[in-house]
Amino acid sequence: MLGQLGDSAKLLAGGQSLIPLLKLRFANPEHLVDLNFISGTSLIKEDAGTLRFGAMTRHAEIENSALAKKIPVLHDCAAGIADVQVRNRGTIGGSLAEADPSGDWANALITLDTTVHCLGPKGARKIALSDFIKDAYTTALAHDELVTEVEVKIPAKGSGGAYLAFKRTAPVYPTASAAVQLTLEGDVCKEAAISLGCVGLTAIRATEAEATLRGKSLNDKTIAAAAEAARAVADPQPDMRGSADYKRVLVAALVRKAIQLAVRRARGEQIEGTHLYA
Ligand SMILES: Cc1cc2nc3c(=O)[nH]c(=O)nc-3n(C[C@H](O)[C@H](O)[C@H](O)COP(=O)(O)OP(=O)(O)OC[C@H]3O[C@@H](n4cnc5c(N)ncnc54)[C@H](O)[C@@H]3O)c2cc1C
């Protein structure tokens, strides 16, 4: 249908980004192609060392999934998106396709080995998430392509992660967010992935912060150094949620807390993470 209708058509998934845009008259498609009528597009499956999520899988289904809890970053993210109403309708595929700079999924998933499965008239293709998100509200999808599935590699033994956002109230996007994924060998950090949300046009991978942890014992000093490196790479815009300086300080504090939580989880502790509210 997208091929036949061309640019005048838009896909409708959970409608939690698209419908508000229609109501505000920021989007005016002539046709809506409703994905909700296609069966088998909402699924969570473990398959050959990966977790696979159908594009139409709702945030709430991931929040309540025992399989998704195996990767705590995913549970933290799903459970903290907006409120119950939004989580019951909004989908993981719609969230990635929207590429909202404040959206939670891209920031959480970028710290994992994530592949986006896409389908169009020319066939299927798989795109690494880091190549899928091109810019704010811009992805690698062609206008006649859709997301069918999101595939996440299950992290190695000794891994732990955390996703923390700071929000003014539940049904608003975060002021800043941080995702951390670590693999430990004893007390030493073997692998680290750190990403920052809402402080740039896309999620920002804090590679300097990752380097300050890799190969080191994790203690207050190394964690503080990573948080400082994350603060330095944040590139926030001032807005009603706070000044640029405020957001830099905030994101560094979130990184520090997320590392501490990720370390405890990597050591086997079962801890619920919750977002922080003003
Ligand atoms: C009050 C409120 C608060 C919110 N707070 C948050 C928040 O804190 N954090 C957060 O991350 N999000 C938040 N959201 C957004 C929510 O998570 C949306 O669910 C998400 O951004 C889009 O998913 P959707 O399924 O609703 O997509 P839709 O709104 O249906 O579609 C969004 C866009 O993606 C396209 N699209 C949808 N599915 C596909 C597909 N499979 N393939 C290709 N293109 C597709 C559509 O054409 C459209 O352009 C909030 C929304 C509301 C209304």
The ligand as an SDF file (V2000), in Angstrom:
LIG
                    3D

 53 58  0  0  0  0  0  0  0  0999 V2000
    1.6280   11.8310   26.5080 C   0  0  0  0  0  0  0  0  0  0  0  0
    2.7510   11.0440   25.8480 C   0  0  0  0  0  0  0  0  0  0  0  0
    3.9390   10.8690   26.5330 C   0  0  0  0  0  0  0  0  0  0  0  0
    4.9860   10.1460   25.9450 C   0  0  0  0  0  0  0  0  0  0  0  0
    6.1460    9.9840   26.6570 N   0  0  0  0  0  0  0  0  0  0  0  0
    7.1350    9.2470   26.1420 C   0  0  0  0  0  0  0  0  0  0  0  0
    8.3230    9.0050   26.8700 C   0  0  0  0  0  0  0  0  0  0  0  0
    8.4840    9.4070   28.0290 O   0  0  0  0  0  0  0  0  0  0  0  0
    9.3040    8.2770   26.2670 N   0  0  0  0  0  0  0  0  0  0  0  0
    9.1520    7.7720   25.0020 C   0  0  0  0  0  0  0  0  0  0  0  0
   10.0620    7.1050   24.4970 O   0  0  0  0  0  0  0  0  0  0  0  0
    8.0440    7.9690   24.2970 N   0  0  0  0  0  0  0  0  0  0  0  0
    7.0330    8.6760   24.8240 C   0  0  0  0  0  0  0  0  0  0  0  0
    5.8830    8.8740   24.0930 N   0  0  0  0  0  0  0  0  0  0  0  0
    5.8120    8.3540   22.7040 C   0  0  0  0  0  0  0  0  0  0  0  0
    5.4330    6.8750   22.6660 C   0  0  0  0  0  0  0  0  0  0  0  0
    6.4500    6.0850   23.2030 O   0  0  0  0  0  0  0  0  0  0  0  0
    5.1250    6.3760   21.2520 C   0  0  0  0  0  0  0  0  0  0  0  0
    4.5610    5.1240   21.4410 O   0  0  0  0  0  0  0  0  0  0  0  0
    6.2650    6.2100   20.2760 C   0  0  0  0  0  0  0  0  0  0  0  0
    7.0230    7.3330   20.1120 O   0  0  0  0  0  0  0  0  0  0  0  0
    5.7450    5.8860   18.8690 C   0  0  0  0  0  0  0  0  0  0  0  0
    5.2050    4.6180   18.8040 O   0  0  0  0  0  0  0  0  0  0  0  0
    3.7710    4.3520   18.2170 P   0  0  0  0  0  0  0  0  0  0  0  0
    3.6530    2.8840   18.0910 O   0  0  0  0  0  0  0  0  0  0  0  0
    2.7580    5.0580   19.0130 O   0  0  0  0  0  0  0  0  0  0  0  0
    3.9070    4.9770   16.7330 O   0  0  0  0  0  0  0  0  0  0  0  0
    2.9290    5.8900   15.8590 P   0  0  0  0  0  0  0  0  0  0  0  0
    2.6130    7.1470   16.6030 O   0  0  0  0  0  0  0  0  0  0  0  0
    1.7910    5.0940   15.3320 O   0  0  0  0  0  0  0  0  0  0  0  0
    3.9300    6.1970   14.6540 O   0  0  0  0  0  0  0  0  0  0  0  0
    5.0580    7.0290   14.8300 C   0  0  0  0  0  0  0  0  0  0  0  0
    5.7950    7.1700   13.5020 C   0  0  0  0  0  0  0  0  0  0  0  0
    6.4360    5.9570   13.1590 O   0  0  0  0  0  0  0  0  0  0  0  0
    5.9230    5.4250   11.9160 C   0  0  0  0  0  0  0  0  0  0  0  0
    5.8340    3.9780   12.1310 N   0  0  0  0  0  0  0  0  0  0  0  0
    5.1260    3.3570   13.1070 C   0  0  0  0  0  0  0  0  0  0  0  0
    5.3590    2.0300   13.0680 N   0  0  0  0  0  0  0  0  0  0  0  0
    6.2340    1.8220   12.0510 C   0  0  0  0  0  0  0  0  0  0  0  0
    6.8710    0.6480   11.5120 C   0  0  0  0  0  0  0  0  0  0  0  0
    6.6630   -0.5770   12.0160 N   0  0  0  0  0  0  0  0  0  0  0  0
    7.7200    0.8040   10.4670 N   0  0  0  0  0  0  0  0  0  0  0  0
    7.9600    2.0530    9.9580 C   0  0  0  0  0  0  0  0  0  0  0  0
    7.3880    3.1790   10.4060 N   0  0  0  0  0  0  0  0  0  0  0  0
    6.5380    3.0580   11.4550 C   0  0  0  0  0  0  0  0  0  0  0  0
    4.5930    6.1320   11.7040 C   0  0  0  0  0  0  0  0  0  0  0  0
    4.2570    6.2390   10.3380 O   0  0  0  0  0  0  0  0  0  0  0  0
    4.8710    7.4950   12.3260 C   0  0  0  0  0  0  0  0  0  0  0  0
    5.5620    8.3150   11.4330 O   0  0  0  0  0  0  0  0  0  0  0  0
    4.8340    9.5940   24.6410 C   0  0  0  0  0  0  0  0  0  0  0  0
    3.6100    9.7760   23.9570 C   0  0  0  0  0  0  0  0  0  0  0  0
    2.5940   10.4860   24.5460 C   0  0  0  0  0  0  0  0  0  0  0  0
    1.2970   10.6510   23.7970 C   0  0  0  0  0  0  0  0  0  0  0  0
  1  2  1  0
  2  3  1  0
  2 52  2  0
  3  4  2  0
  4  5  1  0
  4 50  1  0
  5  6  2  0
  6  7  1  0
  6 13  1  0
  7  8  2  0
  7  9  1  0
  9 10  1  0
 10 11  2  0
 10 12  1  0
 12 13  2  0
 13 14  1  0
 14 15  1  0
 14 50  1  0
 15 16  1  0
 16 17  1  0
 16 18  1  0
 18 19  1  0
 18 20  1  0
 20 21  1  0
 20 22  1  0
 22 23  1  0
 23 24  1  0
 24 25  2  0
 24 26  1  0
 24 27  1  0
 27 28  1  0
 28 29  2  0
 28 30  1  0
 28 31  1  0
 31 32  1  0
 32 33  1  0
 33 34  1  0
 33 48  1  0
 34 35  1  0
 35 36  1  0
 35 46  1  0
 36 37  1  0
 36 45  1  0
 37 38  2  0
 38 39  1  0
 39 40  1  0
 39 45  2  0
 40 41  1  0
 40 42  2  0
 42 43  1  0
 43 44  2  0
 44 45  1  0
 46 47  1  0
 46 48  1  0
 48 49  1  0
 50 51  2  0
 51 52  1  0
 52 53  1  0
M  END
$$$$
